[in-house]
Structures are given as C-alpha cells and as structure tokens.
Amino acid sequence: MNTLKVKLLTVLVFYLGICPLFAQKYFNYAGLTRQAYDKTMSLQMDDATLLLTKIKIAEPNNLAVFHLENYQEFLRLYITENATDYEAQRKNLDRRLAKIQEGSSNSPYFLFAQADMRLQWAMLRIRFGDYWSAFNEASKAHKMLKRNQELFPGFMPNYKDLGLLHAIVGVVPDNFKWGVRLLGGLTGSIAQGRGEIEKVLRFSQQNDFIFTQEAVLFYVFLLLHLENDPEAAWGALDKGNFEPQKNLLHCFVKANVAMRSGKNEEAIRLLTARPKTAGLLPFAYLDFMLGVSKLRRLDGDAAPYFQTFLNQFKGQNYIKEAYQKLAWASLIRGDAEGYRRNLELCKQKGKTTIGPDKNAEDEANQGVLPDLFLLKARLLFDGGYLQKANELLLGKSESDFKTPILRLEYNYRLGRIQHGLKQYDSAIKFYQTTLEKGALDPHYFACNAALQLGLIYEELHQKEMAKKYFQRCLQLKPEDYRNSLHQAAKAGLERIK
C-alpha cells in the first residue's frame, strides 16, 4: 500500500472515529437559545423564529430548539385560540418529543424538556375542551418530573413545574375529579406548591436562571387565584423586573392583576401604552380587557374596544361576554334597543365553555333589562371605585326594586361594596341576607355570598366560621360560575387547614 493510500485511510478512520462525537445531541439554553427564549416570552415571535432558524444552522445538534418551538406554539395557540391551527398542529408534540428523546438521558433537561412540553400541551388541551387528553398529558408530565427530581434533586426547573401542579391539584372542581384520579399518585397543596416556586425564586436571585419569569408568573397566579391575595400578587410583579412597556406578555399579566385588585386606572394606563411594534403576536384579548376597564369607569368609549376584539379574535371564548359588555355599554348610554340588539348577537355567536360566556347567554335568554343602578354599582365595584359605587346605592332600599331577583342582587351588591370598604359587620349582614334568600335561586349570588363570608372570617382568623361558609359555598349549585366559585372555596379550605 503506497504512502498516499495509507494517509487517506488514516484520515478516514480518524473521521469515522470522531464523527459520533460531533453528532452527539445536547441541550444548550445559553447564547442564541437564551435570546430566542426571551423573544418568545415577550411575544416577539418573528424575531424568535429567526433566532431558532439560526440555531438550527449554527447548532444542528442542540435539542433545546425543539423545546422552544413548543413554547412558541403553546403561546400562539393559547392566545389566539385558533381551533383550525390547533387541529393542524396537535401532532407536533409527538414529533418534537421524538427529537428530544435522541438526547442523552444523563442530562437533567432530557426528562424536564419532555415534561414541560407535555404540561404546555395539557394547558392547551384544556383551553380547547379536550379534557381527557389534557389530564393524560399532565399525568405523563408529573411522572417524568418526579423521576427527574429523583435523578437530579438540585435541578431547579423541576420545581417550577412541580410547584404549579402541586398547588392546583387540591382545588380541581368536582366535575374534573376523574382527571385527578387519572393523575394517580399526584397529591399536593397550595402550601407545597408555593414553597416549591418560592425555592425557585430564591435560587433565581443568586443565579442566572432562564426560567425566572415563568416562575414569577406561576407565583403570581398562585397568589391571585389560590391564595386570594391580589396585593401580594401585585407586589410580586413589582419585584419581578417586569417591563410592560416593552414586553407584551408582561403588559397582559400586569394589567390582569391590576384589574383583579381594584387598580383600574393602572390597567387602563398599561393597556393603552402597550407595545405595538411589528412582529408581535396578535393579542386581541388586550382590547377586550381595555374595553372592560373603560366600562368599569363608566366611560362612553368602551364599545369600540369590544368591537375591535370581535373583529380580530379567531377563538371561541369571550365572544358572548363581549356582546354582553357591548349591550351594557349601550344601556349605560341610554340605548335600550342597542342593548337588545347586542344580546341577540350574544345568543347567536360564540360558545358557553367558560363561566362568563354562559352567564352572558343566560342574561340574553332572560330578555329583561338589568336595573341600571345595580349594573353601574357592579361595574364601579369591579373597577375598585368603591366610594362611587356606595354613593350610587345610598338612599336605596329593597322596596325600590320590584322583583325578588333584583332585591336579592341589591343585598349582594351592597355586601360586595361594604366588603371592599372593609366594613365587615355590614358586609356580613348583607351576605347573610343574600344567602338566606337566594340559596335556592339558580343565580350565583348566594354561592358567592357564602364564599365571601368564608373569606371575611378567614381574614378575621375565625377558622371554624370560615370553614362553615366555604363548605356552604360547595353545597350550592348555581348555574353560573359554579366551577370557579367552588375552586375558590376549596382553595380557602386548603389554606385554613
């Protein structure tokens, strides 16, 4: 064999020997991948997609790219609610999971990435009403996270997802208990979930942690919806380095918390000044939120924002509620015919998958004009304008309202206003009247009155009384908002254990 052939053979053997090393799959969340993640989480999808394309060229064996593609798809489908896209893309999860499984099981990201992707799709499937598949995905995600925790107990991303699962499992509504059974072996509490997410947040204060913003978002969700502490949720956002003027997702979250904590002026400011640069994911729901915020201030220009939402949104939720809010805006302007016209559209459009849409359709089917005083009091209360709401109902009495349901709502609204003003003795009186007179009524007033009584007694550290009323809430079966009210009651019972 001549010298040239020997050299060529040597080079070939060397190349074949090291080729598997170059082909080894890995997970890298730094550099371009970190940039792509940050762009995705700010809903700058055009920039994020461009970065993912660059990663595929520069780092063809970096499996993190498939994890981030799943993030993009999750956020796009969750926000737009485009059912056609959902059906077309639901098989993408299996394709991406197969890619992730080409990686090394020695990496803590191997199981975590798969679990995180499944958890994202579990939330998506719930969004589109595919509950069996949702719980199935969540079950698989939980098992992977627990196994990963055993293998890598110090791996912080595990606790981000486990904290969320452990916090919500105990407050699943009764009609979804079959899903919890499907999650076999998953138990938890609000306290456990909060502790795990707080562990992640402490770690992120000392380390450059890519998933910090997600952990903050989960923490805010827990404080707001499970701990019933909107002020703490607002404080957590302030500490989370959120930039709503630059980041559309941050704007949504902060405005949402503002609307739920009586900071309506702040919500209007945030939503009006939201980022509108090219390349952002369309987020029609923000116009809906701005319409609601303006309606709560009784502004005369709320209607165009609901109309913009209806023109742009391709999903199925909040459609009926948007027409209901358009009807209310008409009524406040003195246009009773506009009220009826919009409620007729409410009956024809959208679906009743979520509580607010069902409530809107129920109002449309009743065909009765709301009492304008009670409607304005409701809107002002929801916006945090408590004194104005209180002044509106001053001088009124039950006898001023002609029907039993209006008298029931009158007591309920006064209870809510007095509660917001921290006039607990007065609030308790109105809530108890609502509960006594409305226990057999199909509306949500009595059920929420029981829940609010539980919250007052929890605030007053009277645990037995709080427990009594949380349990009373669970005994009532209103036609509207039942799941959300029962979930809140269960969360209350969990907190006072």
Secondary structure by P-SEA (a helix, b strand, c coil): ccaaaaaaaaaaaaaaaacccccbbbbbccaaaaaaaaaaaacaaaaaaaaaaaaaaacccccaaaaaaaaaaaaaaaaaccaaaaaaccaaaaaaaaaaaccccccccaaaaaaaaaaaaaaaaaaacaaaaaaaaaaaaaaaaaaaaaacccccaaaaaaaaaaaccccccccaaaaaaaaccccccaaaaaaaaaaaaaaaaaccccaaaaaaaaaaaaaccccccaaaaaaaaaaccccccccaaaaaaaaaaaaaccaaaaaaaaaaaccccccccccaaaaaaaaaaaaaaccccaaaaaaaaaaccccccaaaaaaaaaaaaaaaaccaaaaaaaaaaaacccccccaaaaaaaaaaaacccccaaaaaaaaaaaacaaaaaaaaaccccccccccaaaaaaaaaaaaaaaaaacaaaaaaaaaaaaaaaccccccaaaaaaaaaaaaaaaaacaaaaaaaaaaaaaacccccaaaaaaaaaaaaaaaac
